[in-house]
Amino acid sequence: MAYTISTAIAIYFVIWWIVLFVTLPFGVKSQSEQGGDLAGTDPGAPILPRLGRKMLWTTIISAVIYGVMSYLYGLGYLNIERISKTLGFPF
């Protein structure tokens, strides 16, 4: 069963946001860790969040995950019957 382009975009969009939230904490140093608290800011605020780099890595990782899942779906491994049987839910 093939899905439409809008479904593919929606699935990729959900994967992208999940991966973004996973990659956000990597490499972030807070102001209190660096010892340079600025007046009027939270001590836990990041000094250099590098959001552009994280968005690039998020896009790459999401594309790989989406590609693998799409390939497995095309082979028939990711369908509702197989997943429900694996998890022990009646279908």
C-alpha positions in Angstrom: 0.0 0.0 0.0 1.6 3.2 -1.1 1.0 6.5 0.6 0.6 10.0 -0.8 3.2 12.7 -0.9 1.4 14.6 1.9 1.5 11.6 4.1 5.2 11.2 3.4 5.8 14.8 4.3 3.8 14.5 7.5 5.7 11.4 8.6 9.1 13.1 7.8 8.0 16.2 9.7 7.1 14.2 12.8 10.4 12.3 12.7 12.3 15.6 12.2 10.8 17.2 15.3 11.5 14.1 17.4 15.1 14.0 16.3 15.5 17.8 16.9 14.4 17.4 20.5 16.9 14.5 20.9 19.8 16.6 19.4 19.1 19.9 21.2 21.0 19.1 24.5 24.2 17.8 22.8 27.2 20.2 23.1 25.4 22.9 25.1 27.2 24.6 27.9 25.2 26.8 30.3 26.3 30.2 31.6 26.8 28.7 35.1 29.0 26.0 33.8 31.2 28.5 32.1 31.3 30.9 35.0 30.1 33.9 33.0 26.6 34.8 34.3 25.1 37.8 32.6 22.9 40.1 34.6 19.2 39.6 33.9 19.6 36.1 32.3 18.9 32.6 33.7 22.1 30.8 34.8 21.0 27.7 32.8 20.7 29.6 29.6 23.1 28.3 26.9 26.1 30.3 25.8 26.3 29.0 22.2 23.4 26.8 21.2 24.6 26.2 17.6 21.0 25.8 16.3 22.0 25.9 12.6 24.4 23.0 13.1 21.8 21.0 15.1 19.1 21.7 12.4 21.5 20.4 9.7 22.3 17.2 11.7 18.6 16.8 12.5 17.8 16.9 8.8 20.4 14.4 7.9 19.5 11.9 10.7 15.8 12.3 9.9 16.4 11.6 6.3 18.3 8.4 7.1 15.6 7.2 9.6 12.8 8.1 7.1 14.7 6.2 4.3 15.2 3.1 6.4 11.6 3.1 7.6 10.2 3.7 4.1 12.4 0.9 2.8 11.1 -1.5 5.5 7.5 -0.4 4.8 8.0 -1.1 1.1 9.2 -4.6 2.0 6.2 -5.2 4.1 7.9 -5.2 7.5 6.2 -2.1 8.8 2.5 -2.8 8.5 -0.2 -2.7 11.1 -0.8 -6.5 11.1 2.9 -7.4 11.7 3.4 -4.7 14.4 0.3 -5.6 16.3 1.3 -9.3 16.2 4.8 -8.5 17.4 3.5 -6.4 20.3 0.8 -9.0 21.2 -2.2 -6.8 20.4 -5.2 -8.4 18.6 -6.0 -7.0 15.2 
